[in-house]
């Protein structure tokens, strides 16, 4: 790729648009096996395997020292339930928490304390994220913790939650939001974005001889395309770029992508390819990922680059959007810091599957959003148990909740994923690398090509 003339990637704009449109119009079509299934790609063997690591299958032995029958506690969650981005996380994002809490309560609650959940709509708009938080913090009693799902919220609330001593369990893991201040109250459910990017670069570096496109040389040049916001810029931090340089990897300037289902990313990808990118990393979600995949296919370059994504970019909704064209996703890699529905040897995954099936949810909703949020409730219940043992029900507070997390260090969420608050940590640092591959039945699934590994530490220096 490096040194390729610009004329090599130029096609008539109308042709590109028609091809992309043909991919996206199938968004409502069911996933179907192609008439001639593509062969599954060979799993690359890492050049330097680290010791296999994984989320603990079972939590530490946690039991109640006292019971508090008759008491109840509200879990507060804010997310986009309506508006243009409401479908990004899927309906399972909301139903999963309630399904898990129903089971926890049916089994006696947390030391007798019954749990309920209050969810407020933010449309993922910054102003509404702040307004909803202000509503929550004004409640009596004040929340011990909140659940947020937006990098903008993580950024905006990082100092407020310290002042209010309310733990923010965040899925938006912008590095500065998690680690500035270093002893803050924002805890990531997954590794910070810069750690994920650095881990992907390590994987590419160690496996380049096996995964590099035909005709690519030894030099690795990475082009990152990400949303035009804090999330999209979350991978290419100075610390992550310094790590790339230490591996001898060049990273091109970030290309921003509009958060719009109809956005055209042809120009951004042309810029990256013309400047020698032989790796494309997507710091985006859902329809934005399919835009990149579809455009690379339309340009004739999908097989000429290695394609990867942040964890949120590898999910069932990608396959749903592509519909009958789901095989076009085959080959791209994703950072994967949790187990998946196919990991049926895990008791936590088994329980989620049983619940999901009993509720009659469609397979199209079998996404990480349900699996993570369902499992998270059991991890939060364990933290509450420790906090109750330490402080009693009347002594519960956000500070006590954080203290319980730190006492536990690594918190297993039903063995599906871990949160890590050991010492100064505020986010986990383990992840697999998975690849979208064609299965024997012609469907597409996400297959492990790198077992759990410790990601590079790219947390920012203190402000």
Secondary structure, DSSP 8 states (H G I E B T S, - for coil): -TT--GGGG---HHHHHHHHHHHHGGGGS-----SS----------SS--------SS------SS--TT-EEEEEEEE--SSTTTTSS-THHHHHHHHHHHHHHHTTTBTTBEEEEEEEE-TT-HHHHHHHHHHHHTSSS--SEEEE--HHHHHHHHHHHHHHT-EEEES---HHHHHSSTT-SEEESS--HHHHHHHHHHHHHHHHHHHS-TT--S--EEEEEEESSTTTTSS--HHHHHHHHHTT-EE---EEE-S-TT---HHHHHHHHHTT-SEEEEE--THHHHHHHHHHHHHT-GGGSEEEE-GGGSSHHHHHHHGGGGGGGTT-EEEE-S--TT-TTSHHHHHHHHHHHHTT--GGG-SHHHHHHHHHHHHHHHHHHHHHHHHTTTT--HHHHHHHHHHH-EEEETTTEEEE-STT--S--EEEEEEEEE-TTS-EEEEEEEEEEE---------
